[in-house]
Amino acid sequence: MADKWLRVCALVIACAAAVVLGLAAAFLVPLRIADVRVPVCLLIVVLGNPVTVWFAHRVGDFGWGALAPAVAWFSVMLALGTSRSEGDLVLTNDWVSLFTVLLGGASFAFAGFFVVRRAAPLSFPGAARLGDR
């Protein structure tokens, strides 16, 4: 019973980390140093998002549940990319914002693919005979 609660806590921690990474990346999109654009947010999403998937899978020991951090991250990106009635908008329509969402989604897709692929190997009829040839 305690093992199940630890697995659920690991999944919650992974989702919370994905939310924090999403917030950090979104608010670092307009970062400039001496009037030069510094896209640090791209490094955050490319390096941080796969870690959350790995953590949810490895520590939480969930198969498809390892993709829950992606749902949390995309919900943050959706919320911050939508304009409010006051006119507040965090993710504007520029190349850094677009690449942040694109590379963040791609990093979740690649990490999720490898995690799910290792969790449940593909099997099809005749797979054992395929290697005998």
A tleap script that builds the chain and sets N, CA, C and O, in Angstrom:
source leaprc.protein.ff14SB
mol = sequence {
  NMET ALA ASP LYS TRP LEU ARG VAL CYS ALA
  LEU VAL ILE ALA CYS ALA ALA ALA VAL VAL
  LEU GLY LEU ALA ALA ALA PHE LEU VAL PRO
  LEU ARG ILE ALA ASP VAL ARG VAL PRO VAL
  CYS LEU LEU ILE VAL VAL LEU GLY ASN PRO
  VAL THR VAL TRP PHE ALA HIE ARG VAL GLY
  ASP PHE GLY TRP GLY ALA LEU ALA PRO ALA
  VAL ALA TRP PHE SER VAL MET LEU ALA LEU
  GLY THR SER ARG SER GLU GLY ASP LEU VAL
  LEU THR ASN ASP TRP VAL SER LEU PHE THR
  VAL LEU LEU GLY GLY ALA SER PHE ALA PHE
  ALA GLY PHE PHE VAL VAL ARG ARG ALA ALA
  PRO LEU SER PHE PRO GLY ALA ALA ARG LEU
  GLY ASP CARG
}
set mol.1.N position { 0.817 -1.198 0.000 }
set mol.1.CA position { 0.000 0.000 0.000 }
set mol.1.C position { 0.863 1.265 0.000 }
set mol.1.O position { 0.564 2.236 -0.695 }
set mol.2.N position { 1.945 1.233 0.797 }
set mol.2.CA position { 2.825 2.401 0.852 }
set mol.2.C position { 3.530 2.602 -0.482 }
set mol.2.O position { 3.807 3.734 -0.881 }
set mol.3.N position { 3.816 1.506 -1.168 }
set mol.3.CA position { 4.482 1.601 -2.464 }
set mol.3.C position { 3.604 2.334 -3.471 }
set mol.3.O position { 4.102 3.122 -4.275 }
set mol.4.N position { 2.310 2.077 -3.430 }
set mol.4.CA position { 1.390 2.747 -4.351 }
set mol.4.C position { 1.355 4.248 -4.082 }
set mol.4.O position { 1.331 5.046 -5.019 }
set mol.5.N position { 1.351 4.636 -2.804 }
set mol.5.CA position { 1.322 6.052 -2.460 }
set mol.5.C position { 2.615 6.744 -2.878 }
set mol.5.O position { 2.588 7.898 -3.306 }
set mol.6.N position { 3.737 6.057 -2.760 }
set mol.6.CA position { 4.995 6.641 -3.211 }
set mol.6.C position { 5.009 6.844 -4.718 }
set mol.6.O position { 5.537 7.841 -5.212 }
set mol.7.N position { 4.432 5.904 -5.443 }
set mol.7.CA position { 4.353 6.041 -6.897 }
set mol.7.C position { 3.464 7.206 -7.292 }
set mol.7.O position { 3.793 7.956 -8.211 }
set mol.8.N position { 2.344 7.362 -6.606 }
set mol.8.CA position { 1.440 8.480 -6.899 }
set mol.8.C position { 2.107 9.806 -6.548 }
set mol.8.O position { 1.976 10.784 -7.284 }
set mol.9.N position { 2.824 9.840 -5.419 }
set mol.9.CA position { 3.550 11.065 -5.042 }
set mol.9.C position { 4.621 11.409 -6.069 }
set mol.9.O position { 4.841 12.582 -6.367 }
set mol.10.N position { 5.286 10.397 -6.610 }
set mol.10.CA position { 6.285 10.641 -7.647 }
set mol.10.C position { 5.647 11.241 -8.890 }
set mol.10.O position { 6.226 12.127 -9.519 }
set mol.11.N position { 4.464 10.766 -9.247 }
set mol.11.CA position { 3.766 11.322 -10.410 }
set mol.11.C position { 3.342 12.762 -10.154 }
set mol.11.O position { 3.429 13.600 -11.051 }
set mol.12.N position { 2.887 13.057 -8.946 }
set mol.12.CA position { 2.496 14.426 -8.597 }
set mol.12.C position { 3.716 15.340 -8.614 }
set mol.12.O position { 3.630 16.475 -9.083 }
set mol.13.N position { 4.850 14.860 -8.108 }
set mol.13.CA position { 6.075 15.663 -8.122 }
set mol.13.C position { 6.530 15.923 -9.557 }
set mol.13.O position { 6.976 17.025 -9.876 }
set mol.14.N position { 6.420 14.923 -10.416 }
set mol.14.CA position { 6.809 15.102 -11.815 }
set mol.14.C position { 5.898 16.125 -12.499 }
set mol.14.O position { 6.369 16.948 -13.285 }
set mol.15.N position { 4.609 16.077 -12.205 }
set mol.15.CA position { 3.683 17.055 -12.796 }
set mol.15.C position { 3.950 18.460 -12.257 }
set mol.15.O position { 3.880 19.436 -13.003 }
set mol.16.N position { 4.255 18.561 -10.971 }
set mol.16.CA position { 4.581 19.871 -10.397 }
set mol.16.C position { 5.869 20.419 -11.006 }
set mol.16.O position { 5.971 21.618 -11.267 }
set mol.17.N position { 6.850 19.547 -11.234 }
set mol.17.CA position { 8.090 19.989 -11.881 }
set mol.17.C position { 7.829 20.456 -13.307 }
set mol.17.O position { 8.442 21.420 -13.767 }
set mol.18.N position { 6.926 19.780 -14.004 }
set mol.18.CA position { 6.585 20.197 -15.369 }
set mol.18.C position { 5.896 21.556 -15.368 }
set mol.18.O position { 6.127 22.366 -16.266 }
set mol.19.N position { 5.060 21.811 -14.379 }
set mol.19.CA position { 4.403 23.117 -14.273 }
set mol.19.C position { 5.434 24.202 -13.990 }
set mol.19.O position { 5.385 25.278 -14.586 }
set mol.20.N position { 6.372 23.920 -13.078 }
set mol.20.CA position { 7.417 24.903 -12.770 }
set mol.20.C position { 8.300 25.161 -13.992 }
set mol.20.O position { 8.656 26.305 -14.272 }
set mol.21.N position { 8.653 24.092 -14.723 }
set mol.21.CA position { 9.443 24.277 -15.949 }
set mol.21.C position { 8.676 25.087 -16.986 }
set mol.21.O position { 9.257 25.926 -17.675 }
set mol.22.N position { 7.384 24.840 -17.099 }
set mol.22.CA position { 6.569 25.600 -18.039 }
set mol.22.C position { 6.500 27.073 -17.675 }
set mol.22.O position { 6.603 27.942 -18.541 }
set mol.23.N position { 6.323 27.354 -16.377 }
set mol.23.CA position { 6.285 28.751 -15.937 }
set mol.23.C position { 7.637 29.430 -16.144 }
set mol.23.O position { 7.701 30.567 -16.612 }
set mol.24.N position { 8.711 28.734 -15.795 }
set mol.24.CA position { 10.043 29.324 -15.968 }
set mol.24.C position { 10.338 29.591 -17.441 }
set mol.24.O position { 10.857 30.651 -17.791 }
set mol.25.N position { 10.013 28.645 -18.288 }
set mol.25.CA position { 10.272 28.826 -19.714 }
set mol.25.C position { 9.433 29.966 -20.285 }
set mol.25.O position { 9.927 30.769 -21.077 }
set mol.26.N position { 8.177 30.034 -19.886 }
set mol.26.CA position { 7.303 31.073 -20.433 }
set mol.26.C position { 7.741 32.467 -20.006 }
set mol.26.O position { 7.698 33.404 -20.803 }
set mol.27.N position { 8.156 32.605 -18.768 }
set mol.27.CA position { 8.548 33.929 -18.303 }
set mol.27.C position { 9.977 34.300 -18.703 }
set mol.27.O position { 10.378 35.455 -18.561 }
set mol.28.N position { 10.750 33.328 -19.202 }
set mol.28.CA position { 12.084 33.640 -19.714 }
set mol.28.C position { 12.106 33.836 -21.231 }
set mol.28.O position { 13.170 34.052 -21.812 }
set mol.29.N position { 10.956 33.765 -21.865 }
set mol.29.CA position { 10.897 33.979 -23.315 }
set mol.29.C position { 11.396 35.372 -23.701 }
set mol.29.O position { 12.171 35.470 -24.652 }
set mol.30.N position { 11.005 36.446 -23.032 }
set mol.30.CA position { 11.464 37.769 -23.473 }
set mol.30.C position { 12.838 38.176 -22.939 }
set mol.30.O position { 13.179 39.358 -22.986 }
set mol.31.N position { 13.629 37.239 -22.438 }
set mol.31.CA position { 14.927 37.567 -21.841 }
set mol.31.C position { 15.868 38.174 -22.881 }
set mol.31.O position { 16.078 37.628 -23.964 }
set mol.32.N position { 16.421 39.320 -22.506 }
set mol.32.CA position { 17.388 40.015 -23.362 }
set mol.32.C position { 18.571 40.452 -22.504 }
set mol.32.O position { 18.407 40.867 -21.357 }
set mol.33.N position { 19.753 40.350 -23.080 }
set mol.33.CA position { 20.957 40.867 -22.434 }
set mol.33.C position { 21.600 41.830 -23.415 }
set mol.33.O position { 22.019 41.439 -24.505 }
set mol.34.N position { 21.672 43.090 -23.019 }
set mol.34.CA position { 22.218 44.160 -23.858 }
set mol.34.C position { 21.507 44.212 -25.208 }
set mol.34.O position { 22.147 44.296 -26.256 }
set mol.35.N position { 20.202 44.162 -25.169 }
set mol.35.CA position { 19.342 44.253 -26.350 }
set mol.35.C position { 19.548 43.103 -27.336 }
set mol.35.O position { 19.230 43.238 -28.518 }
set mol.36.N position { 20.073 41.982 -26.862 }
set mol.36.CA position { 20.250 40.785 -27.677 }
set mol.36.C position { 19.381 39.684 -27.079 }
set mol.36.O position { 19.420 39.435 -25.874 }
set mol.37.N position { 18.610 39.040 -27.915 }
set mol.37.CA position { 17.702 37.982 -27.468 }
set mol.37.C position { 18.490 36.764 -26.992 }
set mol.37.O position { 19.360 36.276 -27.713 }
set mol.38.N position { 18.200 36.270 -25.794 }
set mol.38.CA position { 18.873 35.097 -25.237 }
set mol.38.C position { 17.795 34.042 -24.974 }
set mol.38.O position { 17.090 34.118 -23.967 }
set mol.39.N position { 17.663 33.068 -25.862 }
set mol.39.CA position { 16.585 32.080 -25.716 }
set mol.39.C position { 16.946 30.949 -24.751 }
set mol.39.O position { 17.101 29.800 -25.166 }
set mol.40.N position { 17.077 31.275 -23.476 }
set mol.40.CA position { 17.382 30.288 -22.446 }
set mol.40.C position { 16.205 29.325 -22.274 }
set mol.40.O position { 16.386 28.173 -21.878 }
set mol.41.N position { 15.029 29.800 -22.569 }
set mol.41.CA position { 13.828 28.968 -22.400 }
set mol.41.C position { 13.873 27.732 -23.295 }
set mol.41.O position { 13.296 26.701 -22.950 }
set mol.42.N position { 14.540 27.820 -24.420 }
set mol.42.CA position { 14.648 26.653 -25.295 }
set mol.42.C position { 15.485 25.554 -24.652 }
set mol.42.O position { 15.172 24.371 -24.788 }
set mol.43.N position { 16.541 25.941 -23.958 }
set mol.43.CA position { 17.342 24.956 -23.233 }
set mol.43.C position { 16.542 24.327 -22.088 }
set mol.43.O position { 16.660 23.132 -21.814 }
set mol.44.N position { 15.743 25.140 -21.438 }
set mol.44.CA position { 14.934 24.629 -20.322 }
set mol.44.C position { 13.968 23.558 -20.807 }
set mol.44.O position { 13.847 22.507 -20.178 }
set mol.45.N position { 13.281 23.810 -21.916 }
set mol.45.CA position { 12.285 22.826 -22.371 }
set mol.45.C position { 12.938 21.600 -22.994 }
set mol.45.O position { 12.430 20.489 -22.842 }
set mol.46.N position { 14.051 21.780 -23.690 }
set mol.46.CA position { 14.695 20.624 -24.333 }
set mol.46.C position { 15.361 19.720 -23.298 }
set mol.46.O position { 15.344 18.498 -23.447 }
set mol.47.N position { 15.942 20.297 -22.262 }
set mol.47.CA position { 16.632 19.504 -21.254 }
set mol.47.C position { 15.732 19.108 -20.077 }
set mol.47.O position { 15.898 18.030 -19.506 }
set mol.48.N position { 14.793 19.962 -19.719 }
set mol.48.CA position { 13.980 19.710 -18.526 }
set mol.48.C position { 12.780 18.814 -18.744 }
set mol.48.O position { 12.468 17.988 -17.887 }
set mol.49.N position { 12.102 18.954 -19.862 }
set mol.49.CA position { 10.891 18.161 -20.087 }
set mol.49.C position { 11.148 16.658 -20.140 }
set mol.49.O position { 10.388 15.903 -19.534 }
set mol.50.N position { 12.179 16.191 -20.831 }
set mol.50.CA position { 12.428 14.742 -20.799 }
set mol.50.C position { 12.771 14.216 -19.406 }
set mol.50.O position { 12.495 13.057 -19.096 }
set mol.51.N position { 13.370 15.060 -18.569 }
set mol.51.CA position { 13.692 14.626 -17.203 }
set mol.51.C position { 12.415 14.366 -16.412 }
set mol.51.O position { 12.360 13.423 -15.622 }
set mol.52.N position { 11.397 15.182 -16.611 }
set mol.52.CA position { 10.146 14.957 -15.884 }
set mol.52.C position { 9.478 13.659 -16.333 }
set mol.52.O position { 8.910 12.934 -15.516 }
set mol.53.N position { 9.545 13.368 -17.628 }
set mol.53.CA position { 8.982 12.105 -18.126 }
set mol.53.C position { 9.767 10.922 -17.577 }
set mol.53.O position { 9.184 9.928 -17.146 }
set mol.54.N position { 11.092 11.033 -17.595 }
set mol.54.CA position { 11.934 9.963 -17.071 }
set mol.54.C position { 11.655 9.733 -15.582 }
set mol.54.O position { 11.551 8.591 -15.133 }
set mol.55.N position { 11.533 10.831 -14.821 }
set mol.55.CA position { 11.274 10.712 -13.391 }
set mol.55.C position { 9.928 10.057 -13.131 }
set mol.55.O position { 9.818 9.182 -12.272 }
set mol.56.N position { 8.906 10.472 -13.865 }
set mol.56.CA position { 7.573 9.883 -13.661 }
set mol.56.C position { 7.571 8.406 -14.006 }
set mol.56.O position { 6.883 7.616 -13.360 }
set mol.57.N position { 8.332 8.031 -15.011 }
set mol.57.CA position { 8.369 6.625 -15.396 }
set mol.57.C position { 9.254 5.802 -14.464 }
set mol.57.O position { 8.859 4.725 -14.018 }
set mol.58.N position { 10.435 6.303 -14.176 }
set mol.58.CA position { 11.415 5.536 -13.409 }
set mol.58.C position { 11.027 5.425 -11.934 }
set mol.58.O position { 11.043 4.329 -11.374 }
set mol.59.N position { 10.687 6.527 -11.315 }
set mol.59.CA position { 10.364 6.514 -9.891 }
set mol.59.C position { 8.909 6.117 -9.676 }
set mol.59.O position { 8.597 5.347 -8.767 }
set mol.60.N position { 8.025 6.643 -10.512 }
set mol.60.CA position { 6.614 6.323 -10.359 }
set mol.60.C position { 6.236 4.968 -10.904 }
set mol.60.O position { 5.205 4.410 -10.528 }
set mol.61.N position { 7.067 4.428 -11.794 }
set mol.61.CA position { 6.842 3.119 -12.392 }
set mol.61.C position { 5.480 3.015 -13.068 }
set mol.61.O position { 4.780 2.012 -12.927 }
set mol.62.N position { 5.113 4.061 -13.801 }
set mol.62.CA position { 3.883 4.061 -14.577 }
set mol.62.C position { 4.241 3.911 -16.049 }
set mol.62.O position { 5.290 4.388 -16.482 }
set mol.63.N position { 3.394 3.263 -16.809 }
set mol.63.CA position { 3.627 3.158 -18.240 }
set mol.63.C position { 3.206 4.428 -18.946 }
set mol.63.O position { 4.027 5.312 -19.192 }
set mol.64.N position { 1.932 4.522 -19.271 }
set mol.64.CA position { 1.399 5.697 -19.951 }
set mol.64.C position { 1.272 6.882 -19.008 }
set mol.64.O position { 1.164 8.020 -19.463 }
set mol.65.N position { 1.284 6.637 -17.705 }
set mol.65.CA position { 1.202 7.727 -16.737 }
set mol.65.C position { 2.416 8.625 -16.761 }
set mol.65.O position { 2.382 9.737 -16.233 }
set mol.66.N position { 3.492 8.150 -17.370 }
set mol.66.CA position { 4.690 8.972 -17.486 }
set mol.66.C position { 4.464 10.170 -18.398 }
set mol.66.O position { 5.261 11.108 -18.395 }
set mol.67.N position { 3.409 10.152 -19.161 }
set mol.67.CA position { 3.105 11.281 -20.042 }
set mol.67.C position { 2.245 12.349 -19.357 }
set mol.67.O position { 1.895 13.352 -19.978 }
set mol.68.N position { 1.906 12.138 -18.092 }
set mol.68.CA position { 1.126 13.127 -17.341 }
set mol.68.C position { 1.842 14.471 -17.210 }
set mol.68.O position { 1.177 15.505 -17.265 }
set mol.69.N position { 3.185 14.507 -17.038 }
set mol.69.CA position { 3.845 15.818 -17.020 }
set mol.69.C position { 3.652 16.613 -18.317 }
set mol.69.O position { 3.638 17.844 -18.290 }
set mol.70.N position { 3.504 15.928 -19.435 }
set mol.70.CA position { 3.260 16.631 -20.694 }
set mol.70.C position { 1.906 17.344 -20.658 }
set mol.70.O position { 1.776 18.464 -21.151 }
set mol.71.N position { 0.917 16.700 -20.083 }
set mol.71.CA position { -0.408 17.330 -19.966 }
set mol.71.C position { -0.328 18.560 -19.076 }
set mol.71.O position { -0.919 19.595 -19.384 }
set mol.72.N position { 0.405 18.446 -17.970 }
set mol.72.CA position { 0.555 19.588 -17.059 }
set mol.72.C position { 1.302 20.730 -17.742 }
set mol.72.O position { 0.925 21.893 -17.597 }
set mol.73.N position { 2.362 20.404 -18.486 }
set mol.73.CA position { 3.147 21.440 -19.152 }
set mol.73.C position { 2.335 22.134 -20.246 }
set mol.73.O position { 2.368 23.358 -20.369 }
set mol.74.N position { 1.607 21.346 -21.036 }
set mol.74.CA position { 0.797 21.938 -22.103 }
set mol.74.C position { -0.342 22.784 -21.549 }
set mol.74.O position { -0.734 23.769 -22.174 }
set mol.75.N position { -0.877 22.421 -20.397 }
set mol.75.CA position { -1.929 23.252 -19.808 }
set mol.75.C position { -1.372 24.600 -19.378 }
set mol.75.O position { -2.059 25.615 -19.491 }
set mol.76.N position { -0.130 24.627 -18.883 }
set mol.76.CA position { 0.505 25.902 -18.536 }
set mol.76.C position { 0.746 26.729 -19.795 }
set mol.76.O position { 0.474 27.929 -19.813 }
set mol.77.N position { 1.253 26.092 -20.842 }
set mol.77.CA position { 1.507 26.818 -22.089 }
set mol.77.C position { 0.210 27.359 -22.696 }
set mol.77.O position { 0.183 28.466 -23.234 }
set mol.78.N position { -0.850 26.580 -22.607 }
set mol.78.CA position { -2.137 27.039 -23.125 }
set mol.78.C position { -2.667 28.211 -22.318 }
set mol.78.O position { -3.186 29.176 -22.879 }
set mol.79.N position { -2.537 28.127 -21.011 }
set mol.79.CA position { -3.038 29.212 -20.157 }
set mol.79.C position { -2.240 30.499 -20.363 }
set mol.79.O position { -2.812 31.589 -20.377 }
set mol.80.N position { -0.934 30.375 -20.522 }
set mol.80.CA position { -0.108 31.572 -20.678 }
set mol.80.C position { -0.082 32.085 -22.116 }
set mol.80.O position { 0.358 33.208 -22.359 }
set mol.81.N position { -0.538 31.295 -23.053 }
set mol.81.CA position { -0.594 31.736 -24.438 }
set mol.81.C position { -1.936 32.300 -24.838 }
set mol.81.O position { -2.137 32.674 -25.993 }
set mol.82.N position { -2.850 32.364 -23.900 }
set mol.82.CA position { -4.188 32.887 -24.155 }
set mol.82.C position { -4.313 34.273 -23.530 }
set mol.82.O position { -3.945 34.471 -22.372 }
set mol.83.N position { -4.825 35.218 -24.284 }
set mol.83.CA position { -4.963 36.582 -23.797 }
set mol.83.C position { -6.122 36.690 -22.807 }
set mol.83.O position { -7.175 36.081 -22.996 }
set mol.84.N position { -5.916 37.456 -21.775 }
set mol.84.CA position { -6.953 37.707 -20.765 }
set mol.84.C position { -7.803 38.909 -21.185 }
set mol.84.O position { -7.504 39.588 -22.166 }
set mol.85.N position { -8.847 39.148 -20.435 }
set mol.85.CA position { -9.706 40.294 -20.750 }
set mol.85.C position { -8.981 41.618 -20.505 }
set mol.85.O position { -9.318 42.633 -21.113 }
set mol.86.N position { -7.978 41.606 -19.611 }
set mol.86.CA position { -7.195 42.813 -19.352 }
set mol.86.C position { -6.141 43.061 -20.423 }
set mol.86.O position { -5.558 44.143 -20.487 }
set mol.87.N position { -5.895 42.048 -21.275 }
set mol.87.CA position { -4.902 42.174 -22.328 }
set mol.87.C position { -3.568 41.544 -21.974 }
set mol.87.O position { -2.603 41.677 -22.727 }
set mol.88.N position { -3.498 40.855 -20.831 }
set mol.88.CA position { -2.247 40.205 -20.429 }
set mol.88.C position { -1.977 38.999 -21.318 }
set mol.88.O position { -2.860 38.178 -21.569 }
set mol.89.N position { -0.746 38.913 -21.783 }
set mol.89.CA position { -0.335 37.797 -22.622 }
set mol.89.C position { 1.145 37.537 -22.369 }
set mol.89.O position { 1.978 38.422 -22.566 }
set mol.90.N position { 1.469 36.328 -21.935 }
set mol.90.CA position { 2.864 36.001 -21.617 }
set mol.90.C position { 3.577 35.478 -22.852 }
set mol.90.O position { 4.655 35.962 -23.196 }
set mol.91.N position { 2.994 34.505 -23.517 }
set mol.91.CA position { 3.596 33.947 -24.735 }
set mol.91.C position { 3.077 34.724 -25.937 }
set mol.91.O position { 1.959 34.504 -26.403 }
set mol.92.N position { 3.898 35.626 -26.425 }
set mol.92.CA position { 3.491 36.451 -27.560 }
set mol.92.C position { 3.782 35.730 -28.856 }
set mol.92.O position { 4.288 34.607 -28.853 }
set mol.93.N position { 3.467 36.367 -29.952 }
set mol.93.CA position { 3.642 35.757 -31.266 }
set mol.93.C position { 5.014 36.142 -31.832 }
set mol.93.O position { 5.114 36.981 -32.727 }
set mol.94.N position { 6.063 35.520 -31.298 }
set mol.94.CA position { 7.401 35.718 -31.834 }
set mol.94.C position { 8.091 34.364 -31.949 }
set mol.94.O position { 7.546 33.350 -31.514 }
set mol.95.N position { 9.275 34.344 -32.527 }
set mol.95.CA position { 9.929 33.076 -32.834 }
set mol.95.C position { 10.340 32.307 -31.585 }
set mol.95.O position { 10.325 31.076 -31.598 }
set mol.96.N position { 10.703 32.989 -30.515 }
set mol.96.CA position { 11.120 32.278 -29.310 }
set mol.96.C position { 9.935 31.581 -28.664 }
set mol.96.O position { 10.059 30.444 -28.209 }
set mol.97.N position { 8.797 32.243 -28.616 }
set mol.97.CA position { 7.595 31.609 -28.053 }
set mol.97.C position { 7.173 30.402 -28.871 }
set mol.97.O position { 6.842 29.352 -28.320 }
set mol.98.N position { 7.186 30.552 -30.171 }
set mol.98.CA position { 6.780 29.443 -31.025 }
set mol.98.C position { 7.727 28.256 -30.912 }
set mol.98.O position { 7.281 27.111 -30.848 }
set mol.99.N position { 9.030 28.522 -30.888 }
set mol.99.CA position { 9.998 27.432 -30.745 }
set mol.99.C position { 9.959 26.816 -29.351 }
set mol.99.O position { 10.263 25.634 -29.191 }
set mol.100.N position { 9.589 27.600 -28.342 }
set mol.100.CA position { 9.452 27.043 -26.998 }
set mol.100.C position { 8.351 25.996 -26.963 }
set mol.100.O position { 8.542 24.908 -26.418 }
set mol.101.N position { 7.215 26.315 -27.533 }
set mol.101.CA position { 6.105 25.363 -27.548 }
set mol.101.C position { 6.429 24.175 -28.468 }
set mol.101.O position { 6.136 23.028 -28.131 }
set mol.102.N position { 7.031 24.456 -29.617 }
set mol.102.CA position { 7.370 23.386 -30.563 }
set mol.102.C position { 8.408 22.426 -29.993 }
set mol.102.O position { 8.209 21.211 -30.022 }
set mol.103.N position { 9.507 22.955 -29.480 }
set mol.103.CA position { 10.557 22.097 -28.937 }
set mol.103.C position { 10.140 21.430 -27.633 }
set mol.103.O position { 10.571 20.315 -27.339 }
set mol.104.N position { 9.301 22.106 -26.851 }
set mol.104.CA position { 8.785 21.470 -25.634 }
set mol.104.C position { 7.910 20.283 -25.957 }
set mol.104.O position { 8.025 19.232 -25.327 }
set mol.105.N position { 7.040 20.440 -26.931 }
set mol.105.CA position { 6.205 19.320 -27.354 }
set mol.105.C position { 7.007 18.194 -27.971 }
set mol.105.O position { 6.727 17.019 -27.737 }
set mol.106.N position { 8.010 18.557 -28.765 }
set mol.106.CA position { 8.855 17.528 -29.383 }
set mol.106.C position { 9.672 16.777 -28.342 }
set mol.106.O position { 9.857 15.565 -28.453 }
set mol.107.N position { 10.160 17.482 -27.340 }
set mol.107.CA position { 10.943 16.796 -26.303 }
set mol.107.C position { 10.069 15.848 -25.492 }
set mol.107.O position { 10.516 14.763 -25.120 }
set mol.108.N position { 8.838 16.239 -25.215 }
set mol.108.CA position { 7.910 15.326 -24.543 }
set mol.108.C position { 7.588 14.133 -25.432 }
set mol.108.O position { 7.480 13.006 -24.950 }
set mol.109.N position { 7.435 14.379 -26.722 }
set mol.109.CA position { 7.103 13.289 -27.640 }
set mol.109.C position { 8.240 12.273 -27.723 }
set mol.109.O position { 8.003 11.067 -27.656 }
set mol.110.N position { 9.470 12.755 -27.867 }
set mol.110.CA position { 10.601 11.832 -27.947 }
set mol.110.C position { 10.810 11.077 -26.642 }
set mol.110.O position { 11.016 9.864 -26.648 }
set mol.111.N position { 10.758 11.793 -25.525 }
set mol.111.CA position { 10.952 11.131 -24.228 }
set mol.111.C position { 9.827 10.146 -23.958 }
set mol.111.O position { 10.072 9.040 -23.476 }
set mol.112.N position { 8.600 10.535 -24.262 }
set mol.112.CA position { 7.468 9.631 -24.054 }
set mol.112.C position { 7.537 8.412 -24.942 }
set mol.112.O position { 7.167 7.314 -24.526 }
set mol.113.N position { 8.005 8.594 -26.160 }
set mol.113.CA position { 8.134 7.463 -27.075 }
set mol.113.C position { 9.119 6.432 -26.532 }
set mol.113.O position { 8.826 5.237 -26.510 }
set mol.114.N position { 10.278 6.898 -26.099 }
set mol.114.CA position { 11.280 5.959 -25.607 }
set mol.114.C position { 10.875 5.321 -24.289 }
set mol.114.O position { 11.184 4.154 -24.048 }
set mol.115.N position { 10.190 6.065 -23.434 }
set mol.115.CA position { 9.750 5.510 -22.150 }
set mol.115.C position { 8.667 4.470 -22.368 }
set mol.115.O position { 8.731 3.385 -21.789 }
set mol.116.N position { 7.681 4.775 -23.183 }
set mol.116.CA position { 6.590 3.831 -23.421 }
set mol.116.C position { 7.089 2.631 -24.216 }
set mol.116.O position { 6.634 1.509 -23.996 }
set mol.117.N position { 8.011 2.858 -25.129 }
set mol.117.CA position { 8.559 1.752 -25.915 }
set mol.117.C position { 9.307 0.757 -25.041 }
set mol.117.O position { 9.214 -0.453 -25.245 }
set mol.118.N position { 10.043 1.267 -24.078 }
set mol.118.CA position { 10.748 0.367 -23.160 }
set mol.118.C position { 9.797 -0.305 -22.188 }
set mol.118.O position { 10.046 -1.431 -21.757 }
set mol.119.N position { 8.711 0.370 -21.836 }
set mol.119.CA position { 7.772 -0.199 -20.873 }
set mol.119.C position { 6.990 -1.355 -21.481 }
set mol.119.O position { 6.747 -2.357 -20.809 }
set mol.120.N position { 6.599 -1.231 -22.725 }
set mol.120.CA position { 5.804 -2.274 -23.375 }
set mol.120.C position { 6.385 -2.543 -24.755 }
set mol.120.O position { 6.027 -1.859 -25.714 }
set mol.121.N position { 7.274 -3.523 -24.876 }
set mol.121.CA position { 7.847 -3.808 -26.191 }
set mol.121.C position { 6.781 -4.286 -27.170 }
set mol.121.O position { 5.816 -4.953 -26.795 }
set mol.122.N position { 6.978 -3.933 -28.400 }
set mol.122.CA position { 6.026 -4.318 -29.430 }
set mol.122.C position { 6.064 -5.823 -29.659 }
set mol.122.O position { 7.132 -6.434 -29.693 }
set mol.123.N position { 4.920 -6.391 -29.808 }
set mol.123.CA position { 4.860 -7.816 -30.145 }
set mol.123.C position { 3.801 -7.984 -31.221 }
set mol.123.O position { 2.754 -7.336 -31.192 }
set mol.124.N position { 4.084 -8.837 -32.139 }
set mol.124.CA position { 3.144 -9.113 -33.212 }
set mol.124.C position { 3.291 -10.578 -33.583 }
set mol.124.O position { 4.305 -11.198 -33.262 }
set mol.125.N position { 2.295 -11.140 -34.252 }
set mol.125.CA position { 2.376 -12.557 -34.616 }
set mol.125.C position { 3.585 -12.823 -35.506 }
set mol.125.O position { 3.837 -12.097 -36.467 }
set mol.126.N position { 4.313 -13.855 -35.174 }
set mol.126.CA position { 5.477 -14.221 -35.958 }
set mol.126.C position { 6.741 -13.501 -35.557 }
set mol.126.O position { 7.742 -13.592 -36.267 }
set mol.127.N position { 6.734 -12.789 -34.449 }
set mol.127.CA position { 7.916 -12.046 -34.037 }
set mol.127.C position { 9.067 -12.957 -33.672 }
set mol.127.O position { 10.224 -12.619 -33.922 }
set mol.128.N position { 8.775 -14.103 -33.086 }
set mol.128.CA position { 9.851 -15.016 -32.695 }
set mol.128.C position { 10.501 -15.636 -33.934 }
set mol.128.O position { 11.706 -15.889 -33.934 }
set mol.129.N position { 9.733 -15.880 -34.968 }
set mol.129.CA position { 10.275 -16.478 -36.183 }
set mol.129.C position { 11.061 -15.485 -37.007 }
set mol.129.O position { 11.866 -15.882 -37.850 }
set mol.130.N position { 10.847 -14.213 -36.783 }
set mol.130.CA position { 11.513 -13.185 -37.583 }
set mol.130.C position { 13.020 -13.200 -37.384 }
set mol.130.O position { 13.763 -12.981 -38.341 }
set mol.131.N position { 13.488 -13.452 -36.171 }
set mol.131.CA position { 14.910 -13.457 -35.889 }
set mol.131.C position { 15.587 -14.774 -36.291 }
set mol.131.O position { 16.816 -14.826 -36.332 }
set mol.132.N position { 14.844 -15.819 -36.583 }
set mol.132.CA position { 15.424 -17.097 -36.911 }
set mol.132.C position { 15.934 -17.154 -38.345 }
set mol.132.O position { 16.683 -18.071 -38.683 }
set mol.133.N position { 15.567 -16.237 -39.174 }
set mol.133.CA position { 15.937 -16.292 -40.593 }
set mol.133.C position { 17.354 -15.947 -40.831 }
set mol.133.O position { 17.806 -15.951 -41.976 }
savepdb mol mol.pdb
quit
